């Protein structure tokens, strides 16, 4: 019921919610494939006003966690003694990673006890995107009389096009060594290691009296990227 996509939380709206008589419990959602969640939203079934005090059954302390095997969980966000001043609360993930299952692990409610429902969430939303994937180039059905090793790159340079989560495209003309370095950083950060940003040399786009200019891209702002190889020989 917390994932039915019906976000009503007004005074006169009938609503359905996930609830339990326990004062501490967890609620999880498993996707068909891993996703990168950048923020999550909790909605209550009460009033959405500036003076909203929150129901006694609402969660106030919890951790938001991710897992790929439903056994080992990584804490992505931690909140304590949250005040429900509105019927909708949003929480950003500072260091999002790719997981198939996400859960909110609640350790404290808003004071309810001895009721049929002591812990409740009307609606839980998760916002983000699927991990970036590279689409292979179409295969030419015509046999090549001089086949080359398919594991080796066919060019020594490439156009790296990075699409940001805002829709902005950044294009860089780089050597394959630079492109591979970027991919290594991206895959490392996706698995949980490395810096949050990556510096890309602007080379021919270095305009002005500068000895060097770099463009820093932020990992959790990258939506997808494309590598188009070419040869200078």
TATA-V266760 format. One record per residue. N is the residue number from 0. RES is the residue in one letter. OMEGA is omega in radians with two decimals (NA if undefined). NEAR is the number of other C-alpha atoms within 12 Angstrom. D_CENTER is the distance of its C-alpha to the mean C-alpha in Angstrom with 1 decimal. Layout:
BEGIN
N:RES:OMEGA:NEAR:D_CENTER  N:RES:OMEGA:NEAR:D_CENTER
END
This chain:
BEGIN
0:X:3.11:22:23.0  1:X:-3.10:29:19.9  2:X:-3.10:23:18.0  3:X:3.07:17:20.8  4:X:3.12:18:19.4  5:X:-3.01:21:22.4  6:X:3.08:28:21.5  7:X:3.08:26:25.1  8:X:3.13:28:25.9  9:X:-3.02:21:29.2  10:X:-3.01:15:32.6  11:X:-3.10:11:34.1  12:X:2.99:16:31.3  13:X:-3.09:15:31.6  14:X:3.03:25:28.3  15:X:-3.07:24:27.1  16:X:2.94:30:25.0  17:X:3.14:30:24.0  18:X:-3.14:28:26.5  19:X:3.08:26:28.3  20:X:3.11:19:31.5  21:X:3.08:25:29.8  22:X:3.06:30:28.9  23:X:-3.10:29:26.1  24:X:3.09:28:23.9  25:X:3.12:27:20.4  26:X:-3.04:33:18.6  27:X:3.04:28:16.2  28:X:3.14:30:14.6  29:X:3.10:21:14.5  30:X:3.08:24:12.9  31:X:3.14:12:15.3  32:X:-3.12:18:13.0  33:X:3.10:25:9.9  34:X:3.06:30:6.5  35:X:-3.12:36:2.9  36:X:-3.12:37:2.9  37:X:3.03:34:3.7  38:X:3.05:28:7.2  39:X:-3.04:29:9.8  40:X:3.07:28:13.3  41:X:3.10:38:16.6  42:X:3.07:40:19.8  43:X:3.12:43:23.3  44:X:-3.06:37:26.3  45:X:-3.07:34:28.5  46:X:3.07:25:29.4  47:X:-3.13:25:27.1  48:X:3.14:17:29.4  49:X:-3.11:12:29.6  50:X:-3.08:13:31.8  51:X:-3.09:21:29.6  52:X:3.12:22:30.3  53:X:3.12:32:28.2  54:X:-3.11:29:29.6  55:X:-3.09:26:30.7  56:X:-3.10:36:28.6  57:X:3.08:47:25.2  58:X:3.09:42:22.9  59:X:3.09:35:23.2  60:X:-3.09:27:22.0  61:X:2.93:30:19.1  62:X:3.05:32:16.3  63:X:-2.92:38:12.8  64:X:3.10:37:12.3  65:X:-3.14:37:10.7  66:X:3.04:29:13.2  67:X:3.12:25:14.2  68:X:-3.12:16:17.8  69:X:3.09:18:18.1  70:X:-3.14:13:20.3  71:X:-3.04:15:18.5  72:X:3.09:22:15.9  73:X:3.12:28:13.8  74:X:-3.13:23:13.7  75:X:3.13:31:10.5  76:X:-3.14:30:12.4  77:X:-3.13:23:16.2  78:X:-3.12:25:18.3  79:X:3.06:19:22.2  80:X:3.12:18:24.8  81:X:3.08:25:22.8  82:X:3.12:22:25.2  83:X:3.10:32:24.7  84:X:3.09:21:26.2  85:X:-3.11:25:24.6  86:X:-3.11:32:23.6  87:X:3.14:32:20.0  88:X:3.13:30:17.7  89:X:-3.12:22:14.2  90:X:-3.13:26:12.3  91:X:3.08:23:9.6  92:X:-3.08:27:7.6  93:X:-3.11:21:9.5  94:X:-3.11:29:8.3  95:X:3.09:38:4.8  96:X:-3.08:39:6.0  97:X:3.11:33:6.8  98:X:3.11:35:8.8  99:X:-3.11:29:11.2  100:X:3.08:30:12.2  101:X:3.09:43:11.1  102:X:2.96:36:14.0  103:X:-3.07:39:15.5  104:X:-2.97:31:18.5  105:X:-3.12:34:21.0  106:X:-3.09:26:23.9  107:X:3.06:29:25.8  108:X:-3.05:35:26.7  109:X:3.04:28:28.5  110:X:-3.11:24:31.9  111:X:3.06:24:32.7  112:X:3.09:19:34.9  113:X:3.13:14:37.5  114:X:3.07:16:36.1  115:X:3.06:14:35.2  116:X:3.14:24:31.6  117:X:-3.14:27:30.6  118:X:-3.02:36:26.8  119:X:2.97:43:25.0  120:X:-3.14:44:21.8  121:X:-3.11:38:22.5  122:X:3.09:33:19.1  123:X:3.13:37:15.5  124:X:3.04:32:12.7  125:X:-3.09:34:8.9  126:X:3.14:20:7.2  127:X:-3.06:26:4.4  128:X:3.09:27:5.8  129:X:3.10:25:7.7  130:X:-3.14:29:8.2  131:X:3.09:28:10.9  132:X:3.11:19:14.3  133:X:-3.14:16:17.8  134:X:-3.12:12:20.4  135:X:3.10:9:23.8  136:X:3.10:10:26.8  137:X:-3.13:7:29.4  138:X:3.10:10:32.2  139:X:-3.12:7:35.6  140:X:-3.13:6:38.0  141:X:-3.13:9:41.0  142:X:3.13:9:42.0  143:X:-3.11:11:41.8  144:X:3.11:6:45.3  145:X:-3.07:8:43.8  146:X:3.07:11:40.7  147:X:3.14:11:38.4  148:X:-3.07:9:36.2  149:X:-3.12:10:32.9  150:X:-3.11:7:30.9  151:X:3.10:11:32.0  152:X:-3.07:20:30.5  153:X:-3.13:18:33.0  154:X:3.14:19:32.6  155:X:3.07:21:32.7  156:X:-3.12:23:30.5  157:X:2.97:25:27.5  158:X:3.10:24:25.7  159:X:3.13:32:22.1  160:X:-3.12:27:20.2  161:X:3.09:34:16.7  162:X:-3.13:24:15.1  163:X:-3.10:22:13.0  164:X:3.06:22:10.7  165:X:-3.07:13:14.0  166:X:3.13:14:15.8  167:X:3.10:16:17.8  168:X:3.07:19:19.0  169:X:-3.06:25:20.2  170:X:-3.11:26:23.0  171:X:3.06:33:24.6  172:X:-2.96:27:27.8  173:X:2.96:30:27.5  174:X:3.14:27:29.3  175:X:3.08:27:27.8  176:X:3.12:18:27.9  177:X:3.13:25:25.6  178:X:-3.14:33:23.2  179:X:3.09:21:23.2  180:X:3.09:19:22.5  181:X:-3.13:33:19.4  182:X:3.11:26:18.2  183:X:3.10:19:19.1  184:X:-3.09:25:17.1  185:X:-3.12:34:14.0  186:X:3.09:21:14.4  187:X:3.12:20:15.4  188:X:3.12:25:12.5  189:X:3.12:28:10.2  190:X:3.01:21:12.7  191:X:3.14:20:12.6  192:X:3.11:17:15.5  193:X:-3.10:18:16.5  194:X:-3.11:22:16.3  195:X:-3.12:23:13.5  196:X:-3.13:22:15.5  197:X:-3.11:26:17.9  198:X:3.12:22:21.2  199:X:-3.13:31:22.6  200:X:-3.09:25:26.4  201:X:3.05:24:27.4  202:X:-3.04:20:30.9  203:X:3.10:16:32.9  204:X:3.14:19:30.9  205:X:-3.09:17:32.2  206:X:3.12:12:34.3  207:X:-3.06:10:36.5  208:X:-3.07:7:38.4  209:X:3.10:12:35.6  210:X:-3.13:13:35.9  211:X:3.06:16:32.3  212:X:3.13:17:29.1  213:X:3.08:19:25.5  214:X:-3.13:19:22.3  215:X:3.10:19:19.3  216:X:-3.11:30:15.9  217:X:-3.03:26:12.8  218:X:-3.04:38:10.2  219:X:3.04:35:7.0  220:X:-3.12:31:9.2  221:X:3.11:35:10.1  222:X:3.10:30:9.7  223:X:3.06:28:12.4  224:X:-3.08:31:15.8  225:X:3.13:27:19.3  226:X:3.12:31:22.2  227:X:-3.07:27:25.7  228:X:3.01:25:28.4  229:X:-3.09:18:32.0  230:X:3.10:15:35.2  231:X:-3.09:12:37.4  232:X:NA:7:40.4
END
